[in-house]
Amino acid sequence: MKNFSWGHGVVIALFAFIIFILSMLFLFPNGQKNSEMVTDNYYEEELQYQDVIDAKKRADNLLEKPVYSQDSNGIRITFPKDYNNSNTTVKFVLNRTDDQNLDIKRSEQLDSKQSFLIPAKVLKLGNYTLRLNWTKDKIDYRIDYDVIWK
């Protein structure tokens, strides 16, 4: 049996490191899945972000805010009683955190209960960010919710 010297140890450590790096590259290539930008119009939206900040601040100051609930039918967003179709326009974006292709973007009309439903058939299991934008009496508001659809 040959003598084991420190040079042999360095060579073994170097090969072990190379094997580790190669295994990270080939066994776990899914690390690039979440590299999508949240929006395609990033720079245009960045220029208008002060409007978003102001809308969020106005929504935070409201005494009664829209709320969401989930059941087997989908996600229902309910507004306070003084909101109606004549003085309120509602838009929402439901961003899927891991797949941009599952995003949902719509404008909605409130029903007689001052609410609307995002149907379960358009939702997939997982995490979403609900960006709720509405205009009441020509004033913009925005609230963001983290939603887990199960």
C-alpha positions, 0 to 999 in steps of 0.5 A, spaced: 500 500 500 502 506 498 503 512 503 497 517 503 500 524 503 497 531 503 497 531 495 493 526 495 488 529 499 488 535 495 486 531 489 481 527 492 478 534 495 478 537 488 475 531 485 469 531 490 468 539 489 468 538 482 463 532 482 459 536 487 458 542 482 456 538 476 451 534 480 448 541 482 448 543 475 445 537 472 441 534 478 437 541 480 436 544 473 429 547 476 432 553 479 431 557 473 423 556 474 422 562 478 426 567 473 420 570 470 419 578 471 412 579 474 410 583 469 412 585 462 411 592 462 416 593 468 419 600 466 412 603 465 409 601 471 415 603 475 414 610 472 407 610 475 408 607 482 407 613 486 400 612 484 400 605 486 403 608 493 398 613 494 392 608 492 395 603 497 395 609 502 388 611 501 386 604 502 389 603 508 386 609 511 379 606 509 375 604 515 371 598 511 375 595 506 374 589 501 375 582 504 376 575 500 373 569 502 374 562 499 369 556 498 369 550 493 365 555 488 372 560 488 374 566 491 369 571 493 371 579 494 366 583 498 366 590 498 362 594 504 355 596 503 356 603 500 359 601 494 355 599 488 356 599 480 354 606 479 360 609 483 365 603 483 369 600 478 373 594 480 379 590 476 384 585 479 390 581 477 391 574 480 398 573 480 401 566 480 407 566 484 411 560 480 408 561 473 406 567 469 401 563 465 396 562 470 395 569 472 388 572 471 387 579 470 380 582 469 375 587 470 368 586 474 362 588 476 359 588 483 353 584 484 347 586 488 351 583 495 357 588 493 361 582 491 364 578 485 366 571 484 373 568 481 370 561 479 374 555 482 375 552 475 380 558 473 384 557 479 390 552 480 392 549 487 398 554 489 400 561 492 397 567 488 398 574 490 391 578 489 392 585 487 385 588 487 384 595 484 378 599 484 375 606 483 370 609 487 367 616 486 373 617 481 378 616 487 383 610 486 384 604 491 389 598 491 390 592 496 394 586 495 392 580 499 396 573 499 392 567 497 393 560 498 388 556 493 387 549 496 
